[in-house]
């Protein structure tokens, strides 16, 4: 449909910016709090940590003691007992031989003599294995 008359709008006629203040504020992308990453530690902080959490990189350091503490996998003595009952560990001579890359903890009961080879063994696990007639080789 064709317009038959001009729209009458006289409120801002004769003013350069139509109530926008400086001309830069409404032109183009607008007023967004600075260029680029300006204000990324101030008023744009929430946006940065939500959408770009890796933007500022790593912080602090990890001591060598903490790096050495990382063991990997963990298993309990009771889990070894269940594996023997399910016949997943074979008996060689008088012992059930079990090799594990990780740490063995002392949770659960052990009813069978086990020859255990692991990276590390807790005190309680060592006691339970020796009490059941087993041997720990580290």
C-alpha positions as CSV (number, residue, x, y, z in Angstrom):
1,X,0.0,0.0,0.0
2,X,1.4,3.4,-0.9
3,X,1.6,6.1,1.6
4,X,-0.4,9.2,0.6
5,X,1.1,11.7,3.0
6,X,4.4,12.2,4.8
7,X,4.5,11.1,8.4
8,X,4.5,14.1,10.7
9,X,7.3,13.9,13.2
10,X,8.6,17.2,14.6
11,X,10.0,16.4,18.0
12,X,13.7,16.3,17.1
13,X,13.7,18.2,13.8
14,X,16.5,20.6,13.8
15,X,18.7,18.8,16.3
16,X,21.7,16.9,15.2
17,X,21.7,13.9,17.5
18,X,18.0,13.4,18.3
19,X,18.6,13.2,22.1
20,X,21.5,10.7,21.9
21,X,24.1,13.0,23.3
22,X,27.4,12.6,21.5
23,X,27.0,11.3,17.9
24,X,29.4,8.4,18.6
25,X,27.1,6.9,21.2
26,X,24.3,5.7,18.8
27,X,26.3,5.2,15.6
28,X,27.3,1.7,14.6
29,X,27.8,-0.8,17.3
30,X,26.8,1.6,20.1
31,X,28.2,2.3,23.5
32,X,29.3,-1.1,24.9
33,X,31.8,-0.2,27.6
34,X,35.0,0.3,25.7
35,X,36.8,-1.3,22.7
36,X,37.8,-4.9,22.6
37,X,38.7,-6.4,26.0
38,X,38.7,-3.0,27.8
39,X,37.1,-3.5,31.2
40,X,37.6,-7.3,31.1
41,X,38.8,-7.2,34.7
42,X,36.1,-4.7,35.7
43,X,32.6,-4.3,34.2
44,X,33.0,-7.1,31.7
45,X,34.3,-9.6,34.2
46,X,31.2,-11.8,34.5
47,X,31.1,-12.1,30.7
48,X,34.8,-13.1,30.6
49,X,34.5,-15.8,33.3
50,X,31.3,-17.2,31.9
51,X,32.1,-17.4,28.1
52,X,35.9,-17.3,28.1
53,X,37.2,-18.9,31.3
54,X,40.6,-19.8,29.8
55,X,41.2,-16.2,28.5
56,X,43.6,-15.2,31.3
57,X,45.5,-18.6,31.5
58,X,46.9,-20.5,34.4
59,X,47.3,-19.1,37.8
60,X,49.7,-19.9,40.6
61,X,51.9,-23.0,40.7
62,X,51.7,-26.6,41.8
63,X,54.4,-27.7,44.3
64,X,56.5,-30.8,43.5
65,X,55.0,-32.6,46.5
66,X,51.5,-32.3,45.1
67,X,52.7,-33.5,41.7
68,X,54.3,-36.6,43.3
69,X,51.1,-37.4,45.2
70,X,49.2,-38.2,42.0
71,X,49.0,-42.0,42.1
72,X,46.5,-42.9,39.4
73,X,44.1,-45.7,40.1
74,X,43.0,-46.8,43.6
75,X,41.7,-50.2,44.7
76,X,40.7,-51.7,48.0
77,X,41.7,-55.0,49.5
78,X,38.0,-56.0,49.5
79,X,37.9,-55.5,45.7
80,X,40.8,-57.9,45.3
81,X,38.9,-60.4,47.4
82,X,35.9,-60.1,45.1
83,X,38.1,-60.6,42.1
84,X,39.5,-63.8,43.5
85,X,35.9,-65.1,44.2
86,X,34.9,-64.2,40.6
87,X,38.0,-66.2,39.4
88,X,39.6,-63.1,37.7
89,X,42.9,-63.7,39.5
90,X,44.7,-67.0,39.0
91,X,46.4,-69.0,41.8
92,X,50.1,-69.7,41.2
93,X,51.7,-72.1,43.7
94,X,50.3,-71.1,47.1
95,X,49.4,-67.4,46.3
96,X,47.0,-65.6,44.1
97,X,49.3,-63.2,42.1
98,X,48.0,-59.7,41.5
99,X,49.8,-56.9,39.8
100,X,48.3,-53.3,40.0
101,X,49.5,-49.9,38.7
102,X,48.2,-47.7,41.4
103,X,47.6,-47.6,45.2
104,X,46.1,-50.4,47.2
105,X,44.0,-49.3,50.2
106,X,42.8,-51.3,53.2
107,X,39.0,-51.2,52.8
108,X,37.1,-54.5,53.1
109,X,38.2,-58.0,54.1
110,X,40.7,-60.4,52.5
111,X,40.3,-64.1,52.9
112,X,42.9,-65.5,50.5
113,X,46.8,-65.3,50.5
114,X,47.8,-62.8,47.9
115,X,51.2,-62.0,46.3
116,X,50.7,-58.3,45.5
117,X,52.8,-56.2,43.3
118,X,51.7,-52.5,43.3
119,X,53.1,-49.0,43.0
120,X,52.1,-48.2,46.7
121,X,50.3,-49.9,49.5
122,X,48.8,-48.3,52.6
123,X,49.7,-49.6,56.1
124,X,46.3,-51.1,56.8
125,X,46.3,-52.9,53.4
126,X,49.7,-54.3,54.1
127,X,48.6,-55.5,57.5
128,X,45.5,-57.2,56.1
129,X,47.4,-58.9,53.3
130,X,50.1,-60.2,55.7
131,X,47.4,-61.3,58.1
132,X,45.7,-63.4,55.4
133,X,49.1,-65.1,54.7
134,X,50.1,-63.0,51.7
135,X,53.1,-61.0,50.6
136,X,53.5,-57.4,49.4
137,X,56.2,-56.7,46.8
138,X,56.6,-53.0,45.9
